[in-house]
Amino acid sequence: MKRTIIKITGLLLISALLLPGTGCKKFLKESDPTNLTPTSYYTLPEHAEAAIAAVYAEIRFLGDGTGIYSNNWQMLDAPTGIQTTETAQNSDLNNLYALVYDGTTLHVSQNWNGWYRVIAQANLVLDKVPGINPMDPAQKKRILGEAQFLRAWAYFDLVRLWGDVPLITQPQTASSKDFYPSRTAQETVYKQITDDLTAAEAAGLPWMDNSGRVSTAAIKAELAKVYLTMAGQPLSKGAAYYTLAANKAKEVIDYANANPAQINLFGTYGDIHNAANNNKLEFLFEIQFNYTSAGFSNPLQSSYLPLHKPVSAIDGIGTFVQAKTA
């Protein structure tokens, strides 16, 4: 009798183990709260602040390295003939100087990717932040305005350098229908730029922001520059856009005349190079670097120092010099 009971009990235990348990099924369905995704992350105002900070961080790509003794920003300087190098050790940089660069040149590919990384981060802000609630409306409007300016800034550089470029305004995944986008006509890209800047202009940002964030003065000045560019080649929109540019620039000039303590010229040339004056008066918008933080020092400083002569906390490289002129 005892053996029979033990056998039945054993069979019941085995059956219970073989049957799918509801507790096990529930456990397997639970998500990991520490695994952040675009759908689970954007829920708090702090997430919105972190998201816009990521856009600002991406614009530092212009200072990223492109091999030995070179940086991304040189793509815009080297082909002009106003600059040369003391080392000549970087083949990609030499191709820029010789005007034989193409899409495989490191400076070209990294600049292209850098601007689109800025755009990708801005697209996330503009897509996800509107759905964060509760959130202070003024804070939300400010963050969206900053993202719109930074996206327009990136597209303005892209369209001037490459002409027709892919216009991407939504976050992308591998399943997105335009994950492999085709090029968009320049006029459509410029419309997106002006739409973004106009929306940013209405975001209520301060006229000047000494912390280095986007300001109304920067937005209006950029919009004036965009209109001026659209007036000439290749869009050739003519007199109406010259007028738009002049009117928008005058808004900044008029504000400066009425508020000389906020927008003005520095008293001396040396004031321009004084770090205490960053983001003030003449500086409407700057890419922010902090030389005390590893990886965030301004590459222009060390690049133009005398060759291998360290100054303060900055390591001297000094490989780029003004080209001789006749």
C-alpha positions in Angstrom: 0.0 0.0 0.0 2.8 2.4 1.0 4.7 1.6 -2.3 1.5 2.3 -4.3 1.0 5.7 -2.7 4.6 6.7 -3.3 4.3 5.6 -7.0 1.1 7.7 -7.5 2.7 10.7 -5.8 5.7 10.4 -8.0 3.5 10.3 -11.1 1.6 13.3 -10.0 4.8 15.3 -9.5 6.1 14.3 -12.9 2.8 15.3 -14.5 2.9 18.6 -12.8 6.4 19.3 -14.1 5.4 18.4 -17.6 2.3 20.6 -17.6 3.0 24.3 -18.7 2.8 26.4 -15.6 1.0 29.7 -15.7 3.5 31.3 -13.4 6.4 30.4 -15.7 4.5 31.8 -18.7 3.9 35.1 -16.9 7.6 35.3 -15.9 8.8 34.9 -19.5 6.4 37.7 -20.7 7.8 40.3 -18.3 10.1 42.9 -19.8 13.4 44.1 -18.4 12.8 47.6 -16.9 16.5 48.3 -17.2 16.5 47.8 -21.0 15.9 51.2 -22.5 14.5 51.5 -26.0 13.0 54.4 -28.0 9.5 53.2 -27.1 10.2 52.9 -23.3 12.6 55.7 -22.7 10.8 59.0 -23.7 8.5 59.2 -20.7 9.9 61.9 -18.4 11.0 65.6 -18.9 14.5 64.5 -17.9 14.5 62.2 -20.9 13.7 65.1 -23.2 16.6 67.1 -21.7 19.0 64.2 -22.2 17.7 63.7 -25.8 18.4 67.4 -26.8 21.8 67.2 -25.0 22.6 64.2 -27.4 21.9 66.4 -30.4 24.3 69.1 -29.1 26.9 66.5 -28.4 26.8 65.2 -32.0 27.7 68.6 -33.5 31.2 68.2 -32.1 31.9 65.7 -34.9 33.6 68.6 -36.8 36.5 68.2 -34.4 36.8 64.4 -34.7 40.0 63.1 -36.0 40.5 61.9 -39.6 43.7 59.9 -39.2 47.1 61.3 -38.2 47.4 65.1 -37.9 44.0 66.0 -39.3 40.3 66.6 -38.3 36.9 66.6 -40.0 36.7 70.4 -40.2 39.6 70.5 -42.6 37.3 69.3 -45.4 36.0 72.9 -45.6 39.4 74.6 -45.4 42.0 72.5 -47.2 40.5 72.7 -50.7 40.4 76.5 -50.6 44.1 77.0 -50.9 44.4 79.2 -47.8 45.9 76.5 -45.6 48.7 74.0 -45.8 50.4 71.4 -43.5 53.8 71.1 -41.9 53.7 67.2 -41.9 52.1 66.0 -45.1 51.6 62.6 -43.5 47.9 62.2 -44.0 47.0 60.8 -47.4 43.3 61.8 -47.2 44.3 65.4 -46.2 46.8 65.5 -49.1 43.9 64.5 -51.5 42.0 67.5 -50.2 44.9 69.8 -50.9 45.4 68.3 -54.4 41.7 68.5 -55.2 41.6 64.7 -56.0 39.2 63.7 -53.1 36.1 61.7 -53.6 33.5 59.8 -51.5 36.2 57.4 -50.1 38.2 60.3 -48.7 37.9 60.0 -44.9 37.0 63.7 -44.3 34.2 63.5 -46.9 32.6 60.3 -45.5 32.9 61.3 -41.9 31.4 64.8 -42.5 28.5 63.2 -44.4 27.9 60.7 -41.5 28.4 63.4 -38.9 25.7 65.7 -40.2 23.3 62.8 -40.6 24.0 61.7 -37.0 22.9 65.2 -35.8 19.8 64.9 -38.0 19.0 61.4 -36.6 19.2 62.6 -33.0 17.1 65.7 -33.8 14.5 63.5 -35.5 14.2 61.4 -32.3 13.6 64.6 -30.2 11.0 65.9 -32.6 9.2 62.6 -32.8 9.3 61.5 -29.1 9.3 64.6 -27.0 5.8 65.8 -28.0 4.3 62.7 -26.4 6.0 63.2 -23.0 3.3 64.0 -20.4 3.2 65.6 -17.9 5.8 68.1 -19.0 6.0 71.9 -18.7 4.8 73.3 -22.0 7.4 76.0 -22.1 10.2 73.4 -21.5 8.8 71.2 -24.3 8.5 74.1 -26.7 12.1 75.2 -26.0 13.5 71.7 -26.6 11.6 71.2 -29.8 12.8 74.6 -31.0 16.4 73.8 -30.3 16.1 70.5 -32.2 14.5 72.2 -35.2 17.3 74.7 -35.4 20.0 72.0 -35.1 18.4 69.9 -37.8 18.1 72.9 -40.1 21.7 73.7 -39.4 22.8 70.2 -40.4 20.7 70.2 -43.6 21.9 73.6 -44.6 25.5 72.4 -44.6 24.6 69.2 -46.4 22.6 70.9 -49.2 25.3 73.5 -49.9 28.0 70.9 -50.2 26.2 68.0 -51.9 23.1 69.6 -53.6 20.3 67.0 -53.7 20.6 65.0 -50.5 18.3 62.4 -48.8 15.7 64.3 -46.7 15.0 62.3 -43.6 12.6 63.7 -41.0 11.6 60.6 -39.0 13.5 58.2 -36.8 14.8 55.3 -38.8 14.9 51.5 -38.1 15.9 48.7 -40.4 12.3 48.2 -41.3 11.6 51.9 -42.2 10.3 52.3 -45.7 12.9 54.9 -46.5 15.8 53.2 -44.7 17.6 53.4 -48.1 16.5 56.9 -49.1 17.0 58.4 -52.5 18.2 62.0 -53.0 15.7 64.8 -52.6 15.6 67.9 -54.8 17.4 70.9 -53.2 14.4 73.1 -53.3 12.5 70.6 -51.1 15.4 70.4 -48.7 15.6 74.2 -48.4 11.8 74.3 -47.7 12.4 71.9 -44.8 15.2 74.1 -43.6 13.1 77.3 -43.6 10.1 75.4 -42.1 12.3 74.2 -39.2 13.9 77.6 -38.6 10.6 79.4 -38.7 9.2 76.9 -36.2 12.3 77.4 -34.0 11.9 81.1 -34.3 8.4 80.8 -32.6 9.7 78.7 -29.8 10.2 81.6 -27.4 13.9 81.1 -26.9 15.9 83.9 -25.3 17.5 86.3 -27.7 21.0 85.4 -26.4 21.9 82.3 -24.3 25.3 82.5 -22.5 25.1 78.8 -21.7 25.7 78.0 -25.4 22.2 76.7 -26.2 20.4 77.9 -29.3 19.1 81.4 -29.1 16.6 83.5 -31.1 19.4 85.7 -32.4 21.1 82.6 -33.8 17.9 81.3 -35.4 17.1 84.7 -37.1 20.7 85.1 -38.3 20.7 81.6 -39.7 17.4 82.2 -41.4 18.8 85.4 -43.0 21.8 83.4 -44.3 19.5 80.7 -45.7 17.3 83.2 -47.5 20.4 84.9 -48.9 21.7 81.6 -50.2 18.3 80.7 -51.8 18.3 84.1 -53.6 21.4 83.2 -55.6 22.6 80.0 -57.3 21.5 77.3 -57.6 17.8 78.1 -56.7 18.0 81.7 -58.1 15.0 82.9 -56.2 16.1 86.5 -56.7 15.0 89.8 -55.3 12.2 88.5 -53.1 14.6 86.4 -51.2 17.2 89.1 -51.0 14.5 91.1 -49.3 13.6 88.3 -46.9 17.3 88.0 -46.0 17.7 91.7 -45.5 14.6 91.9 -43.3 15.5 89.0 -41.1 19.1 90.4 -40.7 17.6 93.8 -39.8 15.6 92.2 -36.9 18.9 91.1 -35.4 20.5 94.5 -36.0 17.5 96.4 -34.6 17.6 94.2 -31.4 21.3 94.7 -31.1 21.0 98.5 -31.4 18.3 98.5 -28.7 20.2 96.0 -26.5 23.9 96.7 -26.9 24.7 94.8 -23.7 23.4 91.6 -25.3 24.5 91.8 -29.0 27.4 94.0 -29.9 31.0 94.1 -31.1 33.7 93.4 -28.6 35.8 96.4 -27.5 39.1 94.9 -28.5 40.3 92.1 -30.7 41.7 90.3 -27.6 38.2 90.1 -26.1 37.2 87.6 -28.9 39.8 85.1 -27.6 38.9 85.5 -23.9 37.1 82.4 -22.7 35.1 84.5 -20.3 33.3 86.0 -23.3 32.1 82.7 -24.8 28.6 82.9 -26.1 28.4 86.6 -25.5 27.9 89.7 -27.7 29.5 88.7 -31.1 29.1 85.0 -30.6 25.5 84.1 -31.6 26.1 80.4 -31.7 29.2 78.3 -31.0 30.0 74.6 -30.8 30.8 73.9 -27.2 34.0 72.3 -26.0 35.4 71.9 -22.5 39.2 71.5 -22.4 39.0 70.1 -18.9 37.0 67.1 -20.1 38.8 64.3 -21.9 37.7 64.1 -25.5 36.0 67.5 -25.5 38.9 69.9 -26.2 38.6 72.2 -29.1 40.8 70.7 -31.9 41.4 74.1 -33.5 43.6 75.2 -30.6 46.2 72.5 -30.7 46.1 72.2 -34.5 47.3 75.8 -35.0 49.9 76.0 -32.2 53.6 76.1 -33.0 54.7 72.5 -33.9 54.8 70.3 -30.8 54.7 73.2 -28.3 52.1 72.4 -25.5 50.3 75.3 -24.1 48.4 75.2 -20.8 46.3 72.0 -20.7 46.3 71.6 -24.5 48.7 69.2 -26.3 50.5 71.1 -29.1 50.4 69.6 -32.6 50.6 72.7 -34.7 50.5 70.9 -38.1 48.4 73.5 -40.0 49.7 76.9 -41.2 48.5 79.7 -43.3 49.4 79.1 -47.0 51.8 81.6 -48.5 50.3 84.1 -51.0 52.0 85.9 -53.8 
